[in-house]
């Protein structure tokens, strides 16, 4: 990711994303938000782990 950003003249640093605070804010709203949209919601913690794994993958070399 840093290589791609550098190619475009951007500077980036790795940070905890999403942050614990952001995760807790979403957790509080999860059921209310999704109940209006679907009858079968994914498990919140599982979704967070997938997002974190995806973000970590973006920082891997290659």
C-alpha positions in Angstrom: 0.0 0.0 0.0 2.8 2.4 0.8 4.4 1.7 -2.6 1.1 2.6 -4.3 0.6 5.7 -2.3 4.2 6.8 -2.9 3.7 6.3 -6.7 0.8 8.8 -6.5 2.8 11.2 -4.3 0.9 10.5 -1.2 2.3 9.8 2.3 0.5 7.3 4.5 1.1 5.7 7.8 -0.3 2.5 9.3 -2.7 3.1 12.1 -5.3 1.0 13.9 -8.3 1.1 11.7 -11.0 0.8 12.6 -10.1 2.1 16.1 -11.5 0.5 19.2 -13.7 3.5 19.7 -15.1 3.3 16.2 -15.8 -0.4 16.6 -17.7 0.2 19.8 -19.7 3.0 18.2 -20.7 0.7 15.4 -21.4 -2.1 17.8 -23.9 0.1 19.7 -25.8 0.8 16.5 -25.4 -2.6 14.7 -28.8 -4.2 15.5 -30.8 -1.0 15.1 -29.3 -0.2 11.8 -29.4 -3.6 10.3 -32.8 -4.7 11.6 -34.4 -2.2 9.2 -32.5 -3.6 6.2 -32.4 -7.4 6.7 -33.8 -10.3 8.7 -30.5 -12.1 8.9 -27.6 -10.1 10.1 -24.0 -11.3 10.1 -22.3 -11.6 13.5 -20.8 -8.3 14.4 -17.4 -9.7 15.7 -17.0 -11.8 12.7 -17.5 -8.8 10.4 -14.9 -6.8 12.4 -12.4 -9.6 12.1 -12.9 -9.8 8.3 -12.4 -6.0 8.0 -9.2 -6.1 10.1 -7.9 -9.1 8.0 -8.6 -7.2 4.8 -6.9 -4.0 6.1 -3.9 -6.0 7.2 -3.8 -7.6 3.8 -3.6 -4.2 2.2 -0.4 -3.5 4.1 1.3 -6.8 3.1 4.2 -6.5 0.6 3.3 -7.3 -2.9 
